[in-house]
Amino acid sequence: MTFHTAPPKHTPTDTLPTYRAKDLTEGGDLAQIVLEDQTYTLRVTRAGKLILTK
């Protein structure tokens, strides 16, 4: 019996666009990201975590 694994369904990380959070926030703690007609807020916390809210 032979088993085959399915190819990965994700894009390798070295081909994904990469952005620094501080570049998106222009050195601050907040940035707005627009996806179609929705605006999201990206916030960098004091602990260095990212929070994305609608």
PDB file of N, CA, C and O in Angstrom:
ATOM      1  N   MET A   1       0.833  -1.160   0.000  1.00  0.00           N
ATOM      2  CA  MET A   1       0.000   0.000   0.000  1.00  0.00           C
ATOM      3  C   MET A   1       0.894   1.244   0.000  1.00  0.00           C
ATOM      4  O   MET A   1       1.854   1.316   0.766  1.00  0.00           O
ATOM      5  N   THR A   2       0.583   2.214  -0.849  1.00  0.00           N
ATOM      6  CA  THR A   2       1.375   3.433  -0.942  1.00  0.00           C
ATOM      7  C   THR A   2       0.535   4.629  -0.505  1.00  0.00           C
ATOM      8  O   THR A   2      -0.615   4.775  -0.921  1.00  0.00           O
ATOM      9  N   PHE A   3       1.102   5.458   0.313  1.00  0.00           N
ATOM     10  CA  PHE A   3       0.423   6.678   0.754  1.00  0.00           C
ATOM     11  C   PHE A   3       1.139   7.883   0.159  1.00  0.00           C
ATOM     12  O   PHE A   3       2.368   7.947   0.150  1.00  0.00           O
ATOM     13  N   HIS A   4       0.365   8.824  -0.331  1.00  0.00           N
ATOM     14  CA  HIS A   4       0.924  10.053  -0.884  1.00  0.00           C
ATOM     15  C   HIS A   4       0.443  11.224  -0.040  1.00  0.00           C
ATOM     16  O   HIS A   4      -0.713  11.268   0.379  1.00  0.00           O
ATOM     17  N   THR A   5       1.321  12.151   0.199  1.00  0.00           N
ATOM     18  CA  THR A   5       0.903  13.342   0.937  1.00  0.00           C
ATOM     19  C   THR A   5       0.488  14.418  -0.053  1.00  0.00           C
ATOM     20  O   THR A   5       1.087  14.571  -1.117  1.00  0.00           O
ATOM     21  N   ALA A   6      -0.529  15.146   0.313  1.00  0.00           N
ATOM     22  CA  ALA A   6      -1.006  16.242  -0.534  1.00  0.00           C
ATOM     23  C   ALA A   6       0.008  17.379  -0.479  1.00  0.00           C
ATOM     24  O   ALA A   6       0.668  17.581   0.540  1.00  0.00           O
ATOM     25  N   PRO A   7       0.128  18.117  -1.575  1.00  0.00           N
ATOM     26  CA  PRO A   7       1.048  19.259  -1.549  1.00  0.00           C
ATOM     27  C   PRO A   7       0.544  20.307  -0.559  1.00  0.00           C
ATOM     28  O   PRO A   7      -0.659  20.395  -0.312  1.00  0.00           O
ATOM     29  N   PRO A   8       1.445  21.098   0.008  1.00  0.00           N
ATOM     30  CA  PRO A   8       1.006  22.105   0.973  1.00  0.00           C
ATOM     31  C   PRO A   8       0.052  23.103   0.332  1.00  0.00           C
ATOM     32  O   PRO A   8       0.219  23.481  -0.828  1.00  0.00           O
ATOM     33  N   LYS A   9      -0.949  23.526   1.098  1.00  0.00           N
ATOM     34  CA  LYS A   9      -1.953  24.439   0.570  1.00  0.00           C
ATOM     35  C   LYS A   9      -1.640  25.885   0.950  1.00  0.00           C
ATOM     36  O   LYS A   9      -2.500  26.755   0.812  1.00  0.00           O
ATOM     37  N   HIS A  10      -0.449  26.149   1.417  1.00  0.00           N
ATOM     38  CA  HIS A  10      -0.072  27.508   1.800  1.00  0.00           C
ATOM     39  C   HIS A  10       1.109  27.969   0.956  1.00  0.00           C
ATOM     40  O   HIS A  10       1.844  27.159   0.392  1.00  0.00           O
ATOM     41  N   THR A  11       1.272  29.260   0.883  1.00  0.00           N
ATOM     42  CA  THR A  11       2.383  29.837   0.153  1.00  0.00           C
ATOM     43  C   THR A  11       3.599  29.860   1.065  1.00  0.00           C
ATOM     44  O   THR A  11       3.488  30.250   2.228  1.00  0.00           O
ATOM     45  N   PRO A  12       4.741  29.457   0.568  1.00  0.00           N
ATOM     46  CA  PRO A  12       5.940  29.528   1.410  1.00  0.00           C
ATOM     47  C   PRO A  12       6.166  30.954   1.893  1.00  0.00           C
ATOM     48  O   PRO A  12       5.963  31.912   1.148  1.00  0.00           O
ATOM     49  N   THR A  13       6.587  31.086   3.147  1.00  0.00           N
ATOM     50  CA  THR A  13       6.706  32.418   3.744  1.00  0.00           C
ATOM     51  C   THR A  13       7.726  33.299   3.043  1.00  0.00           C
ATOM     52  O   THR A  13       7.627  34.522   3.133  1.00  0.00           O
ATOM     53  N   ASP A  14       8.694  32.731   2.353  1.00  0.00           N
ATOM     54  CA  ASP A  14       9.687  33.572   1.688  1.00  0.00           C
ATOM     55  C   ASP A  14       9.131  34.248   0.435  1.00  0.00           C
ATOM     56  O   ASP A  14       9.800  35.110  -0.136  1.00  0.00           O
ATOM     57  N   THR A  15       7.927  33.882  -0.007  1.00  0.00           N
ATOM     58  CA  THR A  15       7.347  34.526  -1.177  1.00  0.00           C
ATOM     59  C   THR A  15       6.196  35.468  -0.799  1.00  0.00           C
ATOM     60  O   THR A  15       5.621  36.120  -1.671  1.00  0.00           O
ATOM     61  N   LEU A  16       5.862  35.542   0.485  1.00  0.00           N
ATOM     62  CA  LEU A  16       4.785  36.419   0.930  1.00  0.00           C
ATOM     63  C   LEU A  16       5.298  37.843   1.127  1.00  0.00           C
ATOM     64  O   LEU A  16       6.447  38.033   1.526  1.00  0.00           O
ATOM     65  N   PRO A  17       4.458  38.847   0.852  1.00  0.00           N
ATOM     66  CA  PRO A  17       4.874  40.212   1.186  1.00  0.00           C
ATOM     67  C   PRO A  17       5.059  40.324   2.697  1.00  0.00           C
ATOM     68  O   PRO A  17       4.253  39.800   3.465  1.00  0.00           O
ATOM     69  N   THR A  18       6.112  41.000   3.119  1.00  0.00           N
ATOM     70  CA  THR A  18       6.412  41.140   4.537  1.00  0.00           C
ATOM     71  C   THR A  18       6.541  42.614   4.881  1.00  0.00           C
ATOM     72  O   THR A  18       7.226  43.367   4.188  1.00  0.00           O
ATOM     73  N   TYR A  19       5.873  43.021   5.964  1.00  0.00           N
ATOM     74  CA  TYR A  19       5.890  44.412   6.392  1.00  0.00           C
ATOM     75  C   TYR A  19       6.224  44.469   7.873  1.00  0.00           C
ATOM     76  O   TYR A  19       5.769  43.624   8.643  1.00  0.00           O
ATOM     77  N   ARG A  20       7.001  45.440   8.274  1.00  0.00           N
ATOM     78  CA  ARG A  20       7.272  45.669   9.686  1.00  0.00           C
ATOM     79  C   ARG A  20       6.105  46.462  10.258  1.00  0.00           C
ATOM     80  O   ARG A  20       5.654  47.435   9.654  1.00  0.00           O
ATOM     81  N   ALA A  21       5.618  46.045  11.423  1.00  0.00           N
ATOM     82  CA  ALA A  21       4.481  46.717  12.046  1.00  0.00           C
ATOM     83  C   ALA A  21       4.786  48.193  12.262  1.00  0.00           C
ATOM     84  O   ALA A  21       3.911  49.034  12.058  1.00  0.00           O
ATOM     85  N   LYS A  22       6.000  48.523  12.668  1.00  0.00           N
ATOM     86  CA  LYS A  22       6.361  49.922  12.903  1.00  0.00           C
ATOM     87  C   LYS A  22       6.367  50.717  11.598  1.00  0.00           C
ATOM     88  O   LYS A  22       6.157  51.930  11.620  1.00  0.00           O
ATOM     89  N   ASP A  23       6.604  50.057  10.463  1.00  0.00           N
ATOM     90  CA  ASP A  23       6.499  50.745   9.175  1.00  0.00           C
ATOM     91  C   ASP A  23       5.033  51.035   8.852  1.00  0.00           C
ATOM     92  O   ASP A  23       4.703  52.112   8.355  1.00  0.00           O
ATOM     93  N   LEU A  24       4.156  50.066   9.137  1.00  0.00           N
ATOM     94  CA  LEU A  24       2.730  50.269   8.890  1.00  0.00           C
ATOM     95  C   LEU A  24       2.160  51.372   9.777  1.00  0.00           C
ATOM     96  O   LEU A  24       1.291  52.131   9.348  1.00  0.00           O
ATOM     97  N   THR A  25       2.646  51.459  11.009  1.00  0.00           N
ATOM     98  CA  THR A  25       2.139  52.459  11.948  1.00  0.00           C
ATOM     99  C   THR A  25       2.962  53.746  11.900  1.00  0.00           C
ATOM    100  O   THR A  25       2.712  54.676  12.666  1.00  0.00           O
ATOM    101  N   GLU A  26       3.935  53.796  11.007  1.00  0.00           N
ATOM    102  CA  GLU A  26       4.842  54.951  10.871  1.00  0.00           C
ATOM    103  C   GLU A  26       5.475  55.315  12.205  1.00  0.00           C
ATOM    104  O   GLU A  26       5.590  56.491  12.551  1.00  0.00           O
ATOM    105  N   GLY A  27       5.886  54.287  12.952  1.00  0.00           N
ATOM    106  CA  GLY A  27       6.569  54.474  14.220  1.00  0.00           C
ATOM    107  C   GLY A  27       5.640  54.635  15.410  1.00  0.00           C
ATOM    108  O   GLY A  27       6.106  54.691  16.548  1.00  0.00           O
ATOM    109  N   GLY A  28       4.347  54.709  15.176  1.00  0.00           N
ATOM    110  CA  GLY A  28       3.382  54.855  16.264  1.00  0.00           C
ATOM    111  C   GLY A  28       2.846  53.509  16.698  1.00  0.00           C
ATOM    112  O   GLY A  28       3.513  52.483  16.564  1.00  0.00           O
ATOM    113  N   ASP A  29       1.621  53.529  17.224  1.00  0.00           N
ATOM    114  CA  ASP A  29       1.010  52.300  17.725  1.00  0.00           C
ATOM    115  C   ASP A  29      -0.239  51.885  16.955  1.00  0.00           C
ATOM    116  O   ASP A  29      -0.774  50.803  17.198  1.00  0.00           O
ATOM    117  N   LEU A  30      -0.721  52.728  16.023  1.00  0.00           N
ATOM    118  CA  LEU A  30      -1.973  52.445  15.318  1.00  0.00           C
ATOM    119  C   LEU A  30      -1.811  52.623  13.811  1.00  0.00           C
ATOM    120  O   LEU A  30      -1.047  53.465  13.339  1.00  0.00           O
ATOM    121  N   ALA A  31      -2.555  51.800  13.075  1.00  0.00           N
ATOM    122  CA  ALA A  31      -2.637  51.937  11.620  1.00  0.00           C
ATOM    123  C   ALA A  31      -4.016  51.476  11.193  1.00  0.00           C
ATOM    124  O   ALA A  31      -4.629  50.637  11.853  1.00  0.00           O
ATOM    125  N   GLN A  32      -4.500  52.017  10.100  1.00  0.00           N
ATOM    126  CA  GLN A  32      -5.759  51.550   9.532  1.00  0.00           C
ATOM    127  C   GLN A  32      -5.445  50.739   8.288  1.00  0.00           C
ATOM    128  O   GLN A  32      -4.587  51.103   7.484  1.00  0.00           O
ATOM    129  N   ILE A  33      -6.164  49.626   8.147  1.00  0.00           N
ATOM    130  CA  ILE A  33      -6.009  48.741   6.998  1.00  0.00           C
ATOM    131  C   ILE A  33      -7.380  48.610   6.351  1.00  0.00           C
ATOM    132  O   ILE A  33      -8.361  48.289   7.023  1.00  0.00           O
ATOM    133  N   VAL A  34      -7.448  48.857   5.048  1.00  0.00           N
ATOM    134  CA  VAL A  34      -8.720  48.799   4.337  1.00  0.00           C
ATOM    135  C   VAL A  34      -8.748  47.546   3.468  1.00  0.00           C
ATOM    136  O   VAL A  34      -7.819  47.279   2.705  1.00  0.00           O
ATOM    137  N   LEU A  35      -9.824  46.788   3.599  1.00  0.00           N
ATOM    138  CA  LEU A  35     -10.067  45.606   2.778  1.00  0.00           C
ATOM    139  C   LEU A  35     -11.443  45.775   2.164  1.00  0.00           C
ATOM    140  O   LEU A  35     -12.461  45.697   2.852  1.00  0.00           O
ATOM    141  N   GLU A  36     -11.460  46.007   0.858  1.00  0.00           N
ATOM    142  CA  GLU A  36     -12.695  46.304   0.145  1.00  0.00           C
ATOM    143  C   GLU A  36     -13.394  47.487   0.810  1.00  0.00           C
ATOM    144  O   GLU A  36     -12.833  48.583   0.794  1.00  0.00           O
ATOM    145  N   ASP A  37     -14.564  47.337   1.386  1.00  0.00           N
ATOM    146  CA  ASP A  37     -15.256  48.477   1.996  1.00  0.00           C
ATOM    147  C   ASP A  37     -15.171  48.470   3.518  1.00  0.00           C
ATOM    148  O   ASP A  37     -15.889  49.223   4.175  1.00  0.00           O
ATOM    149  N   GLN A  38     -14.312  47.638   4.087  1.00  0.00           N
ATOM    150  CA  GLN A  38     -14.168  47.539   5.538  1.00  0.00           C
ATOM    151  C   GLN A  38     -12.833  48.145   5.980  1.00  0.00           C
ATOM    152  O   GLN A  38     -11.806  47.927   5.338  1.00  0.00           O
ATOM    153  N   THR A  39     -12.852  48.902   7.073  1.00  0.00           N
ATOM    154  CA  THR A  39     -11.634  49.463   7.634  1.00  0.00           C
ATOM    155  C   THR A  39     -11.342  48.774   8.958  1.00  0.00           C
ATOM    156  O   THR A  39     -12.217  48.657   9.816  1.00  0.00           O
ATOM    157  N   TYR A  40     -10.112  48.321   9.115  1.00  0.00           N
ATOM    158  CA  TYR A  40      -9.659  47.642  10.316  1.00  0.00           C
ATOM    159  C   TYR A  40      -8.591  48.490  10.990  1.00  0.00           C
ATOM    160  O   TYR A  40      -7.890  49.257  10.329  1.00  0.00           O
ATOM    161  N   THR A  41      -8.470  48.352  12.297  1.00  0.00           N
ATOM    162  CA  THR A  41      -7.435  49.055  13.045  1.00  0.00           C
ATOM    163  C   THR A  41      -6.417  48.045  13.554  1.00  0.00           C
ATOM    164  O   THR A  41      -6.767  47.062  14.208  1.00  0.00           O
ATOM    165  N   LEU A  42      -5.158  48.303  13.243  1.00  0.00           N
ATOM    166  CA  LEU A  42      -4.058  47.489  13.739  1.00  0.00           C
ATOM    167  C   LEU A  42      -3.426  48.253  14.896  1.00  0.00           C
ATOM    168  O   LEU A  42      -3.047  49.415  14.746  1.00  0.00           O
ATOM    169  N   ARG A  43      -3.313  47.600  16.045  1.00  0.00           N
ATOM    170  CA  ARG A  43      -2.745  48.253  17.223  1.00  0.00           C
ATOM    171  C   ARG A  43      -1.587  47.425  17.743  1.00  0.00           C
ATOM    172  O   ARG A  43      -1.680  46.202  17.848  1.00  0.00           O
ATOM    173  N   VAL A  44      -0.497  48.102  18.068  1.00  0.00           N
ATOM    174  CA  VAL A  44       0.647  47.462  18.704  1.00  0.00           C
ATOM    175  C   VAL A  44       0.521  47.744  20.197  1.00  0.00           C
ATOM    176  O   VAL A  44       0.491  48.905  20.606  1.00  0.00           O
ATOM    177  N   THR A  45       0.448  46.700  21.011  1.00  0.00           N
ATOM    178  CA  THR A  45       0.289  46.863  22.455  1.00  0.00           C
ATOM    179  C   THR A  45       1.638  47.176  23.116  1.00  0.00           C
ATOM    180  O   THR A  45       2.695  47.039  22.499  1.00  0.00           O
ATOM    181  N   ARG A  46       1.576  47.596  24.371  1.00  0.00           N
ATOM    182  CA  ARG A  46       2.808  47.856  25.118  1.00  0.00           C
ATOM    183  C   ARG A  46       3.644  46.594  25.274  1.00  0.00           C
ATOM    184  O   ARG A  46       4.865  46.665  25.411  1.00  0.00           O
ATOM    185  N   ALA A  47       2.988  45.443  25.252  1.00  0.00           N
ATOM    186  CA  ALA A  47       3.690  44.158  25.375  1.00  0.00           C
ATOM    187  C   ALA A  47       4.269  43.691  24.031  1.00  0.00           C
ATOM    188  O   ALA A  47       4.889  42.630  23.960  1.00  0.00           O
ATOM    189  N   GLY A  48       4.069  44.478  22.971  1.00  0.00           N
ATOM    190  CA  GLY A  48       4.619  44.107  21.665  1.00  0.00           C
ATOM    191  C   GLY A  48       3.766  43.142  20.879  1.00  0.00           C
ATOM    192  O   GLY A  48       4.251  42.516  19.936  1.00  0.00           O
ATOM    193  N   LYS A  49       2.507  43.007  21.244  1.00  0.00           N
ATOM    194  CA  LYS A  49       1.576  42.133  20.536  1.00  0.00           C
ATOM    195  C   LYS A  49       0.792  42.965  19.534  1.00  0.00           C
ATOM    196  O   LYS A  49       0.707  44.186  19.665  1.00  0.00           O
ATOM    197  N   LEU A  50       0.218  42.303  18.532  1.00  0.00           N
ATOM    198  CA  LEU A  50      -0.610  42.970  17.544  1.00  0.00           C
ATOM    199  C   LEU A  50      -2.069  42.613  17.758  1.00  0.00           C
ATOM    200  O   LEU A  50      -2.404  41.458  18.021  1.00  0.00           O
ATOM    201  N   ILE A  51      -2.940  43.615  17.642  1.00  0.00           N
ATOM    202  CA  ILE A  51      -4.377  43.397  17.727  1.00  0.00           C
ATOM    203  C   ILE A  51      -4.997  44.034  16.498  1.00  0.00           C
ATOM    204  O   ILE A  51      -4.757  45.206  16.209  1.00  0.00           O
ATOM    205  N   LEU A  52      -5.795  43.262  15.778  1.00  0.00           N
ATOM    206  CA  LEU A  52      -6.505  43.751  14.587  1.00  0.00           C
ATOM    207  C   LEU A  52      -7.990  43.721  14.888  1.00  0.00           C
ATOM    208  O   LEU A  52      -8.551  42.663  15.173  1.00  0.00           O
ATOM    209  N   THR A  53      -8.635  44.896  14.824  1.00  0.00           N
ATOM    210  CA  THR A  53     -10.067  44.979  15.109  1.00  0.00           C
ATOM    211  C   THR A  53     -10.783  45.647  13.955  1.00  0.00           C
ATOM    212  O   THR A  53     -10.189  46.374  13.158  1.00  0.00           O
ATOM    213  N   LYS A  54     -12.068  45.382  13.889  1.00  0.00           N
ATOM    214  CA  LYS A  54     -12.914  45.929  12.833  1.00  0.00           C
ATOM    215  C   LYS A  54     -13.473  47.244  13.272  1.00  0.00           C
ATOM    216  O   LYS A  54     -14.218  47.878  12.525  1.00  0.00           O
TER     217      LYS A  54
END
